[in-house]
Amino acid sequence: MLYTQTVKPFVRLGKWKGLNQLSFDPANNNKPLQFSNATGPRVSDSPAENGGDPSKKRKRANIPPDGGRNLSLDSIPMGLPMSDPTAWATAMNNLGMAPMGMTGQPLLPDFDPALGMMTGIPPINPMMPGLGIVPPPIPPDMPAVKEIIHCKSCTLFPPNPHLPPPATRERPPGCKTVFVGGLPENGTEQIIMEVFEQCGEVIAIRKSKKNFCHIRFAEEFMVDKALYLSGYRIRLGSSTDKKDTGRLHVDFAQARDDLYEWECKQRMLAREERHRRRLEEERFRPPSPPPVVHYSDHECSIVAEKLKDDTKFSEAVQTLLTWIERGEVNRRTANNFYSMIQSANSHIRRLVNEKATHEKEMEEAKEKFKIALSGILVQFEQIVAVYHSASKQKAWDHFTKAQRKNISVWCKQAEHLLKVQDEYKKREAELEKVREDKLKIETLFETLKEQQSLADEEDKERDAIDCQGNESDTSRICACSQEKECPAEKTLSNSPVKSEREALLVGIISTFLHVHPFGASIEYICSYLQRLDSKVRSLIFPSPRANSGRMFVLLSPTGKICTTEVEVLMTRLQHTFKQELSGVGASLEKRWKFCGFDGLKMT
C-alpha cells in the first residue's frame, strides 16, 4: 500500500502547474519523503487507509486556492527510497509523465515525449499484474501507408492504399535498371535525378521524348527502393497544369549491361567454386611419391641391398626401372646394373613358390566349398522329403488348415532352391566343357604355330642354300625328299584319298555332316570350308611372309574351294558319304549325308 499512497498525491497534484523546488536533491537523499498540509490533516491520517472505521467519512485535505504553493512535503513516510532512480522513473512513465527529478533534471535521457514512454527500459511483460494486455503486432501482409514525399522541385503524392499494388514483369537476372513511365511532359533529367537519387547511386539516365526513361543504379537492391515509388503522383512545384503532373510507373527493365555483369559475376562465382573444390580435392588427395634420386655408386649399393630384402623389393625395383628409363646405363655402370637385374631375377623362384602355395590353398578352399555345398544339398533334399511325407493323406488330414498352408509354402520354397541349385550345376558343367574346348583349341593353335615356325626355318635354310649356289647339294636334297615322299605316294595311290589335303577335307566334311543328320547341299559344305579356311589363315598367317611357307591349307592352288573337286572326292568315298534326293519337281534337292558308321559295319 505504500506504493499506492505514493502515487495518489501525484494524481491529485498533477492538475496544478508548478511545484516549489526543494532545497535538497531527492536523488542524493536516502531519507523517506514526508508529505503534510499546513491547514488540513495528513494524507496518512485518513481512517479508511489506516485501518479505521469504514463507516465514518474520510476528510478531504483542504487545498489552498494558490495552487498548492504552500505545500510542505515532510509528513508521510514513503516506502520507495529515492536512491533508486530507475524505479522512480518507471512509476512516472506509467503515469504518462516525463521522468523528472525534484530539481527539474531528467532522470533518464532516453525518454521519448512523442511516444509518452521511455525507450531505455526493458519491455514490459503483458502478463505482469496490474497491466493490461498489449495490442497485437501489425500483420506483415497489411499494406504500408505511404506518405507524401517533398523534393526540391516537385512533390510526390502517394496512391490510394486500397488500390491493388502495381503489376511488374518478371525480374531479369542481375537487374540494376528500371523503367519509369508516366513522367510529366515538362519533367527534366535533373528532376528525375532529384527524385530517384534518394533510392541510391544513379549511374545513367536515358530519357525518351515520350514521357518515360530508363534509370540504371549501382546496386541491385536500389531497384527495390525505386519500385516503392511506383503509383505515386508527381507534381512539379505547385503547378496544376496537365504537363506538370503525372503518375509514375516503375518496373524492371532488361538491359544488356546488367546481363553481362551478372554473367561475369556468375562466372567468377563458378571459378571460385571450382577453385574451392580443387583445394578440397587436393587436401584429400594422397601425397605424391618422393622423386627418385639420380644414379650414383652410393645409391646403387643401397638399391642392391634393398633388392635382396623382400619387404623393400618393390621400392628398389621401381628405382631400378626409373634409372634404366632415364638412360643411366652406360659402359661404366653396366656391370652394376647387370648385378641388380640378376638380384631381381632371383626373386622369380620365390614368386613361383608363393603362386603355387596360393593355388594350393585355392584348390583346398574349392574342395571345402564343394563338400560343404554337397552337405547342404543333402540336407535340402532331406527337408523336402519330410515335406512330401507330411503331405501324404495319413499325416495331412491331422493338420489344421493354417498348418497345411505353411507346410505347402515351405515345400515350394525348398523345391525352388533345389531347382536353382540344379540349374547352377548345369551351367557350371557347361562352363567346364567350354573351358576344355578352349584348352583344346589353344593346344591346336600352339601346334600349328610350331609347325609354321619349323616351315619358316626350312625356308631360311633353303634360301641360304640357294645363295651359296651349291646345285649338287640341292639335287641331293631333292632326291632324298623325293625318295621320302615316294613311299607315302605309293601307299596313297592304292586308296581313294590321293593326298594329305584330301584326307583333311574328308575329316572336316565328315565332322560337318555328322552334326547335320538330315544332310547338306554341296554349296553349303563348300561355303563352310571357305569360312573355316579364312579363319585358319587369319590365325596362322599374320604376315605375307608367313603365308609363303609350306604350311598345309585347305584352299586349292587357284585360291578358292572347288565345288567339283569336293563332290568328286565324296563320290569316290561311297562307304563314307552318300547322296540322297529330297523334294519333288522344282523343289528337288541333292543332299549329302555321312554314312561312315554303316560302312564300318559292312566292312
C-alpha positions in Angstrom: 0.0 0.0 0.0 3.0 2.3 0.4 3.4 2.4 -3.4 -0.3 3.3 -3.8 -0.1 6.1 -1.3 2.9 7.5 -3.1 1.1 7.6 -6.5 -2.2 9.1 -5.4 -0.9 12.6 -4.3 0.8 12.9 -7.7 -2.6 12.2 -9.4 -4.3 15.0 -7.5 -1.5 17.5 -7.7 -0.8 16.9 -11.4 -3.7 19.3 -12.2 -2.0 22.3 -10.9 1.0 23.7 -12.6 4.3 24.3 -10.8 5.7 22.8 -7.7 8.1 24.6 -5.3 11.6 23.4 -5.8 13.0 21.7 -2.9 16.1 22.8 -1.1 17.6 19.3 -1.4 18.1 16.8 -4.2 15.9 13.7 -3.7 18.3 11.6 -5.8 21.0 12.1 -3.2 18.9 11.8 -0.1 18.0 8.4 1.2 15.5 9.6 3.8 11.8 9.0 3.1 9.8 11.9 1.9 7.2 13.5 4.4 4.0 14.8 2.8 2.0 17.2 5.0 -0.6 20.0 4.7 -0.4 23.3 6.6 -4.2 23.6 7.1 -5.5 20.1 6.7 -4.7 16.7 8.0 -2.0 14.4 6.7 -2.9 12.0 3.9 -1.8 9.2 6.2 -4.4 10.3 8.8 -7.3 9.1 6.6 -9.1 6.5 8.7 -10.1 4.4 5.7 -6.5 3.9 4.6 -5.1 3.5 8.1 -7.5 0.7 9.0 -10.0 2.9 10.9 -13.8 2.7 11.0 -15.0 2.5 7.4 -18.5 3.9 8.3 -17.0 7.3 9.1 -16.5 9.7 6.2 -13.0 10.4 5.2 -12.0 14.0 5.5 -10.7 15.6 2.3 -7.5 17.5 2.6 -8.0 21.2 2.2 -6.1 22.6 -0.7 -5.5 26.3 -0.7 -6.5 28.3 -3.7 -3.0 29.3 -4.5 -2.4 26.1 -6.4 -0.6 24.3 -3.6 2.4 26.5 -3.4 2.4 26.4 0.4 2.6 22.6 0.5 5.4 21.1 2.5 6.5 17.6 1.6 7.5 16.4 5.1 4.6 14.5 6.5 4.1 11.0 5.1 6.9 8.4 5.0 7.3 6.7 1.6 8.4 3.1 1.2 10.1 3.9 -2.1 13.6 5.4 -1.5 14.8 8.0 -4.0 18.2 6.2 -4.3 16.5 4.0 -7.0 16.0 6.4 -9.9 15.0 3.6 -12.3 12.0 2.5 -10.2 11.1 6.2 -9.7 11.3 6.8 -13.4 9.2 3.7 -14.2 6.5 4.9 -11.9 6.4 8.3 -13.5 6.5 6.7 -17.0 3.4 4.6 -16.2 1.6 7.8 -15.4 2.5 9.3 -18.8 4.7 11.9 -17.2 8.3 12.8 -18.1 10.6 11.2 -15.5 12.0 14.4 -13.9 13.8 14.7 -10.6 12.7 17.1 -7.9 15.3 19.6 -9.2 13.9 19.5 -12.7 16.6 17.3 -14.2 15.6 14.3 -16.3 16.2 11.0 -14.6 16.6 9.1 -17.9 17.9 10.9 -21.0 16.2 8.4 -23.4 12.5 9.3 -22.7 10.6 9.9 -25.9 7.9 12.5 -25.2 6.2 11.8 -28.6 5.6 8.2 -27.6 4.9 9.1 -24.0 7.3 6.3 -22.8 10.9 5.5 -22.2 13.0 3.7 -24.7 15.8 2.7 -22.4 13.9 0.3 -20.1 13.3 -3.3 -20.9 10.0 -4.3 -22.5 7.1 -4.8 -20.1 5.7 -8.3 -19.9 1.9 -8.1 -20.6 1.3 -10.9 -18.0 2.5 -8.7 -15.1 -0.2 -8.0 -12.5 -1.8 -4.6 -12.8 -1.1 -4.1 -16.5 -3.4 -4.6 -19.4 -2.7 -6.8 -22.4 -0.7 -5.0 -25.1 -2.2 -4.7 -28.6 -1.3 -7.4 -31.1 1.5 -6.7 -33.6 0.7 -5.5 -37.0 0.4 -8.3 -39.5 3.1 -8.4 -42.2 0.5 -8.6 -45.1 -1.1 -5.3 -44.1 -0.2 -2.6 -46.7 2.2 0.0 -45.6 0.8 3.5 -45.5 2.8 5.7 -47.9 3.4 9.3 -47.1 3.9 12.5 -49.2 7.5 13.0 -50.4 8.7 16.5 -50.8 11.5 17.2 -53.1 13.2 20.5 -54.1 11.5 20.9 -57.4 8.5 18.5 -57.1 6.1 16.7 -54.8 5.2 13.1 -54.8 1.7 12.1 -53.6 1.1 8.5 -52.5 -1.5 6.4 -54.3 -4.8 5.2 -52.8 -3.8 2.5 -50.3 -7.0 0.5 -51.2 -5.9 0.0 -54.8 -4.1 -3.2 -55.7 -0.3 -3.0 -56.0 1.0 -2.1 -59.4 1.9 -5.1 -61.7 5.5 -5.7 -62.6 7.2 -8.0 -65.1 9.5 -10.9 -64.1 12.7 -9.7 -62.6 15.7 -10.3 -65.0 18.8 -11.8 -63.6 21.2 -9.2 -62.2 18.7 -6.3 -62.8 20.0 -2.9 -62.0 17.9 -0.9 -64.5 14.3 0.3 -64.1 11.7 1.6 -66.5 10.0 4.8 -65.3 6.8 5.8 -67.2 4.2 8.4 -66.6 6.6 11.3 -66.2 5.3 14.9 -66.7 5.9 16.4 -70.1 7.9 19.2 -68.6 10.0 16.8 -66.5 13.8 17.1 -67.0 16.7 14.8 -66.2 17.5 17.0 -63.2 14.0 16.4 -61.7 14.3 12.7 -62.3 17.7 12.6 -60.7 16.4 14.6 -57.8 13.5 12.0 -57.2 15.4 8.8 -57.8 18.8 9.6 -56.3 17.1 9.1 -52.9 17.0 5.3 -53.8 20.7 5.1 -54.3 23.6 6.0 -56.6 22.4 6.6 -60.2 24.8 5.6 -62.9 23.0 6.7 -66.0 19.6 8.1 -67.1 18.3 7.5 -70.7 15.3 9.8 -71.2 12.9 9.5 -74.1 10.7 12.1 -75.7 7.6 10.1 -74.8 7.5 10.7 -71.1 9.5 7.7 -70.0 13.1 6.9 -69.2 15.4 4.1 -68.1 17.5 4.5 -64.9 20.5 2.4 -64.1 21.6 2.1 -60.4 24.9 1.0 -59.0 23.5 -2.0 -57.0 20.6 -4.4 -57.3 18.9 -3.6 -54.0 18.4 0.0 -55.1 15.9 -1.2 -57.7 13.6 -2.4 -55.0 13.7 1.1 -53.4 12.8 2.6 -56.8 9.8 0.2 -57.2 8.4 1.7 -54.0 7.7 4.9 -55.9 5.5 3.1 -58.4 2.0 4.6 -58.3 3.0 7.9 -56.9 1.5 11.1 -58.5 4.2 13.7 -59.3 3.6 17.4 -59.4 6.2 19.9 -60.4 6.3 22.7 -57.9 2.7 24.0 -57.1 1.5 24.0 -60.7 -1.7 22.2 -61.6 -1.1 22.2 -65.3 -1.5 18.8 -67.0 2.0 19.0 -68.5 3.4 19.4 -65.0 1.7 16.3 -63.5 1.9 12.6 -64.0 1.6 9.2 -62.4 4.9 7.2 -62.0 5.0 3.6 -63.1 8.3 1.9 -62.1 9.1 -1.6 -63.4 12.0 -3.9 -64.0 13.9 -3.3 -67.3 16.1 -5.8 -69.2 19.5 -4.3 -70.1 22.4 -5.9 -71.8 24.9 -4.3 -69.4 23.1 -5.8 -66.4 23.0 -9.3 -68.0 26.7 -9.0 -68.9 27.7 -8.0 -65.4 25.5 -10.8 -64.0 27.1 -13.4 -66.3 30.6 -12.2 -65.3 29.6 -12.4 -61.7 28.3 -16.0 -62.2 31.5 -17.0 -64.0 33.5 -15.5 -61.2 31.5 -17.5 -58.6 31.9 -20.6 -60.7 35.7 -20.1 -60.8 35.7 -19.6 -57.1 33.7 -22.8 -56.6 36.0 -24.7 -58.9 39.0 -23.4 -57.0 37.4 -24.3 -53.7 36.6 -27.8 -55.0 40.2 -28.2 -56.3 41.6 -27.2 -53.0 39.3 -29.6 -51.3 40.3 -32.5 -53.6 44.0 -31.6 -53.2 43.6 -31.7 -49.5 42.2 -35.3 -49.6 44.4 -36.5 -52.4 47.2 -38.8 -51.3 50.7 -37.2 -51.4 52.8 -37.7 -54.5 55.6 -40.3 -54.2 59.0 -38.8 -53.4 61.2 -38.2 -56.5 63.7 -40.9 -57.4 67.3 -39.8 -56.8 69.8 -39.9 -59.6 72.2 -42.7 -60.1 75.4 -42.8 -58.1 77.6 -45.6 -56.7 76.4 -44.9 -53.2 72.7 -45.1 -54.3 73.5 -48.2 -56.4 74.8 -50.0 -53.3 71.7 -49.1 -51.3 69.3 -50.3 -54.1 71.3 -53.5 -54.4 70.8 -54.2 -50.7 67.1 -53.4 -50.9 66.7 -55.8 -53.8 67.7 -58.6 -51.5 65.1 -57.7 -48.9 61.6 -59.0 -49.6 59.9 -56.1 -47.8 61.8 -53.4 -49.8 61.9 -55.2 -53.1 59.0 -53.2 -54.8 60.6 -49.8 -53.9 64.0 -50.9 -55.1 62.6 -52.3 -58.4 60.8 -49.0 -59.1 64.1 -47.1 -58.6 65.9 -49.5 -60.9 63.2 -49.1 -63.5 63.4 -45.3 -63.3 67.2 -45.4 -63.7 67.1 -47.6 -66.8 64.4 -45.5 -68.4 66.4 -42.3 -67.7 69.3 -43.7 -69.6 71.7 -44.1 -66.6 73.1 -47.3 -68.1 76.5 -46.9 -69.8 79.7 -48.8 -70.2 80.9 -47.8 -66.8 77.7 -48.7 -64.9 76.6 -51.7 -67.0 78.1 -54.3 -64.6 76.3 -52.7 -61.6 73.0 -52.7 -63.5 73.5 -56.3 -64.5 74.1 -57.4 -60.9 70.9 -55.5 -59.8 68.9 -57.2 -62.6 70.3 -60.5 -61.5 69.2 -59.9 -58.0 65.7 -59.0 -59.3 65.7 -62.3 -61.2 66.5 -64.3 -58.1 63.1 -63.3 -56.7 61.3 -65.2 -59.5 61.7 -68.5 -57.7 60.2 -67.1 -54.6 57.3 -65.7 -56.5 56.7 -69.0 -58.2 56.6 -70.8 -54.9 54.2 -68.2 -53.5 52.0 -68.6 -56.5 51.9 -72.4 -56.1 51.1 -72.1 -52.4 48.2 -69.8 -53.1 46.9 -72.1 -55.9 47.1 -75.0 -53.5 45.1 -73.0 -50.9 42.6 -72.1 -53.5 42.1 -75.7 -54.5 41.7 -76.7 -50.9 39.1 -73.9 -50.5 37.3 -75.2 -53.5 37.2 -78.7 -52.1 35.9 -77.4 -48.8 33.3 -75.4 -50.6 32.2 -78.5 -52.7 32.0 -80.7 -49.6 30.0 -78.1 -47.6 27.7 -77.4 -50.6 27.1 -81.1 -51.1 26.2 -81.4 -47.4 23.8 -78.5 -47.7 22.1 -80.1 -50.7 21.7 -83.4 -48.9 20.0 -81.6 -46.1 17.8 -79.7 -48.5 16.7 -83.0 -50.1 16.0 -84.5 -46.7 13.9 -81.5 -45.7 11.9 -81.7 -49.0 11.4 -85.4 -48.3 10.0 -84.5 -44.9 7.6 -82.1 -46.6 6.5 -84.7 -49.1 5.9 -87.3 -46.3 3.9 -84.8 -44.3 1.8 -84.1 -47.5 0.6 -87.7 -47.6 -3.0 -88.3 -46.6 -2.3 -90.4 -43.5 -0.5 -87.4 -41.9 -2.0 -84.5 -43.9 -5.5 -85.0 -42.5 -4.4 -84.4 -38.9 -3.0 -80.9 -39.6 -5.1 -77.8 -39.4 -5.8 -75.6 -42.4 -3.2 -73.0 -41.3 -0.6 -75.7 -40.7 -1.2 -77.2 -44.1 -0.8 -73.8 -45.8 2.5 -73.2 -44.0 3.8 -76.7 -44.9 2.9 -76.1 -48.6 4.7 -72.7 -48.7 7.8 -74.2 -47.1 7.8 -77.1 -49.5 7.6 -74.8 -52.5 10.4 -72.6 -51.2 12.7 -75.6 -50.7 11.9 -77.1 -54.1 12.6 -73.7 -55.7 16.0 -73.6 -54.0 16.8 -77.1 -55.3 15.8 -76.1 -58.8 18.1 -73.1 -58.7 20.9 -75.3 -57.5 20.4 -77.8 -60.3 20.5 -75.0 -62.9 23.7 -73.7 -61.3 25.2 -77.2 -61.6 24.2 -77.4 -65.2 25.7 -74.1 -66.1 28.9 -75.0 -64.2 29.1 -78.2 -66.3 28.6 -76.2 -69.5 31.2 -73.7 -68.4 33.7 -76.5 -67.7 33.0 -78.0 -71.1 33.7 -74.7 -72.7 36.9 -74.4 -70.8 38.0 -77.8 -72.0 37.2 -76.9 -75.6 39.1 -73.7 -75.3 42.1 -75.5 -74.0 42.0 -77.9 -76.9 41.8 -75.1 -79.4 44.7 -73.3 -77.7 46.7 -76.5 -77.9 45.9 -76.9 -81.6 46.9 -73.3 -82.3 50.2 -73.9 -80.5 50.8 -76.9 -82.6 50.1 -75.0 -85.7 52.4 -72.2 -84.7 55.2 -74.7 -84.0 54.7 -76.2 -87.5 54.7 -72.7 -89.0 57.9 -71.9 -87.2 59.5 -75.1 -88.5 58.4 -74.2 -92.0 59.9 -70.8 -91.7 63.2 -72.3 -90.6 63.2 -74.6 -93.5 62.6 -71.7 -95.8 65.5 -69.8 -94.3 67.8 -72.8 -94.8 66.6 -73.2 -98.3 67.3 -69.5 -99.0 70.8 -69.9 -97.6 71.5 -72.9 -99.8 70.2 -71.1 -102.9 72.6 -68.2 -102.1 75.6 -70.4 -101.9 74.7 -71.8 -105.3 75.5 -75.4 -104.4 73.4 -77.1 -107.1 74.7 -80.6 -106.3 73.7 -80.4 -102.7 70.3 -79.1 -103.7 69.8 -82.0 -106.1 70.7 -84.4 -103.4 68.3 -82.9 -101.0 65.6 -83.0 -103.7 66.4 -86.6 -104.4 66.2 -87.5 -100.8 62.9 -85.7 -100.4 61.5 -87.5 -103.4 62.7 -90.8 -102.0 61.0 -90.0 -98.7 57.8 -88.9 -100.4 57.6 -91.8 -102.8 56.5 -94.4 -100.2 53.8 -92.1 -99.0 52.5 -91.6 -102.5 52.6 -95.3 -103.2 50.6 -96.0 -100.2 48.1 -93.3 -101.0 47.7 -94.3 -104.6 46.0 -97.6 -103.6 43.4 -95.7 -101.6 40.5 -93.4 -102.7 42.3 -90.5 -100.9 45.1 -89.3 -103.1 46.8 -86.7 -100.8 47.0 -85.4 -97.3 44.9 -82.4 -98.3 42.0 -84.7 -99.4 42.3 -86.6 -96.2 41.9 -83.4 -94.2 38.9 -82.4 -96.4 37.4 -85.8 -95.7 37.8 -85.4 -91.9 36.3 -81.9 -91.9 33.4 -82.8 -94.1 32.7 -85.9 -92.0 32.6 -83.8 -88.8 30.3 -81.2 -90.5 27.8 -83.8 -91.8 27.8 -85.7 -88.5 26.2 -82.7 -86.8 23.7 -82.4 -89.8 21.9 -85.7 -89.7 19.4 -84.6 -92.4 22.3 -83.9 -94.8 23.6 -80.7 -96.5 24.0 -79.5 -100.1 27.4 -79.3 -101.8 27.2 -75.5 -101.8 26.6 -75.4 -98.1 29.6 -77.7 -97.5 31.9 -75.6 -99.7 30.9 -72.4 -98.0 31.6 -73.9 -94.6 35.1 -75.0 -95.8 35.8 -71.5 -97.2 34.9 -69.8 -93.9 36.9 -72.3 -91.9 39.9 -71.8 -94.2 39.7 -67.9 -93.9 39.7 -68.2 -90.0 42.7 -70.6 -90.1 44.6 -68.2 -92.4 44.0 -65.2 -90.2 45.2 -67.1 -87.1 48.2 -68.9 -88.6 49.5 -66.4 -91.2 49.6 -63.0 -89.6 52.0 -61.7 -92.3 52.6 -62.3 -96.0 56.0 -63.8 -95.2 54.3 -66.5 -93.0 51.7 -67.2 -95.8 54.5 -68.1 -98.2 55.6 -71.1 -96.1 54.9 -74.8 -96.7 52.1 -74.9 -94.1 49.2 -77.1 -95.3 46.0 -75.2 -96.1 42.6 -76.2 -97.4 42.4 -74.0 -100.5 43.2 -75.2 -103.9 46.0 -73.6 -105.9 43.6 -71.2 -107.5 42.7 -69.7 -104.1 39.1 -71.0 -103.7 37.4 -74.2 -102.6 36.5 -76.0 -105.8 33.0 -77.5 -105.6 33.7 -80.1 -108.3 36.8 -81.3 -106.5 34.9 -81.8 -103.3 32.0 -83.5 -105.0 34.3 -85.9 -106.9 36.1 -86.7 -103.6 32.8 -87.5 -101.8 31.7 -89.6 -104.8 34.8 -91.7 -104.6 34.2 -92.5 -100.9 30.9 -94.3 -101.3 31.2 -96.1 -97.9 31.7 -92.7 -96.1 29.3 -90.3 -97.9 26.1 -90.9 -99.8 23.9 -88.7 -101.8 20.1 -88.6 -101.5 17.4 -86.7 -103.4 14.7 -84.8 -101.5 11.7 -82.9 -102.7 9.5 -83.2 -105.9 9.7 -81.3 -109.1 11.1 -77.8 -108.8 11.9 -78.3 -105.1 14.2 -81.3 -105.9 17.4 -81.0 -103.9 20.5 -83.1 -103.6 21.8 -83.7 -100.1 25.0 -85.4 -98.9 24.9 -87.5 -95.7 27.6 -89.1 -93.6 27.3 -92.9 -93.6 30.7 -93.8 -92.3 29.4 -95.9 -89.4 27.3 -98.0 -91.8 30.5 -98.6 -93.9 32.3 -99.9 -90.8 29.6 -102.4 -90.2 29.7 -103.6 -93.9 33.5 -104.0 -93.9 
